[in-house]
Amino acid sequence: MAGAVLAQDDALEVAWVHSNAAAQSEQRVRAGFEAWLAEQGLNWNVSFLDSGGSGEATATNLQDAASRGVDAIIITMSDLRASRAAIDAAVQAGIPIFSVDSGFIPGVMVDVTTNNWAMSSDVSPYLLDELGGEGKIIFFRMAEHHGTRKRGDVMEDVLQEYQGVEVLEEHNIDYTAFFEDTTASMQDYVARFGEDIDAVWAPWDEPAQAAINVLNAAGLTDVKVIGIDGHPQAIEEVCKPDSMMIATVSQPFEGMGEQVGDWIRQIVAEGKPREEVIPSNTVYMDAPLVTKQNCQDFM
């Protein structure tokens, strides 16, 4: 029986739909998944489709995966609401969809993620408290992804309790070119506001780094910046005593990739019922706050 299961494992065809393969978060999920495959000795055939940050391209890639009749689909960091028809097509074809940090909607087996409201409720007050409850900030948002949208919504709510904090500008990042867009926007804000900028709130680590690059180039080093994700480079930045990056949140992206792999093996390869394997529609993993005080623990 074990040999039959292994043969079935080896034959699995999996399509992976990236929202934006350039995002480090997606790369880390994939790395965790591939490391798990190697550790388990599995030879699944995995094809990767990059949507370049486009919701329309995500839907097209999902439809393509469904039409090819793969055994399972993984989708990462997408807004699934824009892919309703493609998800329905996969369901009708009997293809299970496992999503990572994409929000649960009917039709997918499960969404594994972290609690985006909780992450923002950790890091947002931390930034404002470090300002002493007073100052002027740049507020970057990104409404096209459920996670970053939730983080921004929490920050907006938290700001209501900090009347001494003024938002100089709010900008919704273009996800199709997020680093370039953040850089260009920050250059504009530095030119307009200069030393009036006390802090930058960024919805994830890469825009935070883009903002830091611009601030450093302009000689503005007395600014507090936060991100969310806990990528290795961001942790290193937080750990630098003189860095403007004061906090991030450490997301277990590699663990998400491992978890999805295990679910696919149990449900698709071994034929176990979903309700025996997956505890809820959305599965949250822990994501601790990282500051200059504890960053060494995450190196």
N, C-alpha and C positions, 0 to 999 in steps of 0.2 A: 504493500500500500504506500509506504514512504517513497519507493522508487517511482510509483505512478504520479505522486504529487510533485516530485522533483522534475519529472518530464514535463508535466503541465506548467510548472514554473518556467522552465526553460523556453517554452513556446510562447509565452505571453508577449503580445504586441501592445505597447503603451505609447500614446501620443501625449506630449507635454506642450501645453499652450502657455507661453510666456506672455504676460501683459507687456513687459519691456525687459528684454534680456540684458540690457545695459545696467539695470538696477542691481546693486550689490546684494540686496535682500534676496532677489530671485536667484542670483548666482550661488548664494550660500544655501538656500533650500535645495537647489540641484546638487550641490557638492555633498550635502548630507545624505541625500537620496542615493547618489552614486557610491558613496562610501559604504552605505548600508548594503547595497547590491553586492559590492565586492566582498564585504565581510560575510555575507550569507552564501556566497558562491553561486549567485544567480546570473543567468545569461539572458535577461529580458532584452527584447529589441525595443529601444526607446527612440522615438523621433521627436525633435524639438522644433517648435514653430514659434517664431518671434513676431509679436504684434506691434512692436515699436511704439508702445504707449497709446495706440489707437483702439478705441472701443469697437469701431467698425471692423478693424482687422482682427480683433479678438474673436468676434462673432464668426467671421469668415473662416478663421483657422479652426474653430470648434466644428463648424459645418464640414470642413475638409476632413477632420479627424473622424467624425461620425460616418461620413460617406465611405471611408476606407475600411470601416468595420473592425476597428481595433478592439482589443479586449478591455481596455480601460483608458480614461482620459484624466490627466492631471492638469489643473489650471491654477496659475499663481498670480496673486496680486492684481486681480481684475475687478471691474464692476460688472457683476453678472447680470444686473438688470438690463444691460444693453444687449445681452446674448440670449434672451428668453427663447426665441424661435430655434436657435441652434441647440440649446439645451434640450428643448422638447424633441428635436430630431434625434439626438443621442439617446434619450430615454426610449423613444419609439423603436430605436434600433437595438435596444437592450444593452447599451454601453454605459457602465457606471462612471460617473464623474466625481472625482475627489478634488476639492478645492483647498487652496492654501491662502489664507489671509485675503479672501475675496468676498466674504459675507455669505451667509447661507440663504439660498432661495430654494423653493420646492423643485425637485428634479436632480439636485446634486445629492450625493450620499452623505457628505459631511463637509464642514469647513473647519480646518484646524488653524488656529490663530492665537493671538494674545488679546487681552482686553484693552482695546484702544482708548476707551474712556478712562480706565484705571491708569494707563501709562501717562496720559496727559494730565490726569489729576495728581500724579506724582511730580512730574517735571515742571508743569506750568506754575503752580504756587511756589515751587523751589526757586525758579527764576525771579519771580516777582518779590519773594521774600529777600532774596540776595540783593535786590535793588533797594531794599528798605521800604518797599511799598510806594516808591516814588521814582519817576523817570519817564523817558520817552523811548518808545520801542518801534521797531519794524516788525510787522506781523505777516509772515508768509503762510499761505494756506494752499491746499490742493483738494478741491471738492470732488474730483473725478474718481477717487478711490475711497471706498467706504472707511478704511482705517484712518487715513489722513484727514478725511472729512470729520470723523468723530473727534479726532485729536483737536482740530481747530475749533469745533463747536464747544468742547470743554473749556478751552482757553478763553473763548468769548464769554462763557458764563463766569469763569473765575475772575476775569477782568472787571466784572460788575462790582466785585467786592474790593477792588483796588482803585479807588477814585483818584488817587494821586498818580496813577500811571496813564500816560497819554499815548495812543497809537498814532504815530506820525503818518504811516502809510500801511495799507493792507493790500497784499497782492496774491492772486491765485496763480500758482506756478503752472506753466505749460509742460505737461508731463512728457510730451514727445521730444523735448529738448530741455530737461529740467535743470541741468547744471548750467547750460548756456543762458537760459532764461533767468535763473536766479542771479547769475553773475551780472547780466545786463541791467536787471532791475536794481540790484544793490549798488552798482556804479552810479545809477541815476540818483538813488537816495543819498549816497555819500556826497555827490556834487551839490545836492539841494540842502541837505541838513547838516552835513559835516559832524562837528563835535557835539551837536545836539542829540545824536544817537547814543542812547545808553545801553540798549540791549536789542537782540534779534531773536525772535521766536521762529524756529524752523520746524516743519512737520516731520522731517526725517534728516538723517545725518549728512547726506550729500549736499543738500541745499545749505545746511549749516556750514559745511566746509567751504562752499562757494562764497558765502557771505564773509567768512573769516579771511579768505584770500583777498577779497576786494578791500576789506578794512585794513589789512596789513599793508597792502600796496599804497593805500592812502595815508598811512602813518597814524591811523586811528586804532590804538591798541587798548584803550580803556573802555571796552565794550564787552558785555556779557552775552554769550551765545549758547543756546541749547539745541540739541537735536534729539531724535528718537531712532533707535535701532540697535545701537551698541556694536557697530562694525569695528573690527580690530583697529583701523586707522582712527576712528572716533575715540575709542578707549585710550589710545596712545595720546591723542590730542588733549583729552580731559586730564590725563596724568601729567602733562607738562605744566609745571608751576606757573609759568608766565603766559600760558595760552588763554585766549578769550573763551574757549569752549569750557563751560563750567559743569555741564551735565549732559547725559544721554540716558537712554533706557535700553537694557540689554535684552534683545529678543533672541530666543533660541531657534533661529532659522534652520540650522542643521538638524535639530531635533524634529522640526516639522517635516523635513524631507524623510527622515527615518520613519516617522510615524505613518506617513502616507504609504510608504513602501510596505510596511507591515500590514496595514489595513488591506492593501491590494492583494497581498499574498493570501491573507486569511479568507477574504470574501471572494476574490476572482479565481485564484488558483486552487484554494482548498474547498471552496463552495460553502463556507459557513454563512449563516443568515446574518444580515446586517445588524439586526437587533442584538445579536450575541457578541458582536465585535465592537460596535461603536456606541458609546454611552449616551450621546446626545447629538442633536443636529449641528451644534457648534461646540467644539472642544477648545478650551482656553489653556494655554501654557503660561507658566510664570515668566515675568519680565521685570527684574528688579531695577531700581533707580541707581545710576552710576554717577558719582560725584568725585571731586578731587580727594575726598576723604577715604573713599573705598575702592577707587579705580584699580589699584594694584591687584585686588582680588579677582579682577576680570581679565587680566593680561594673559 
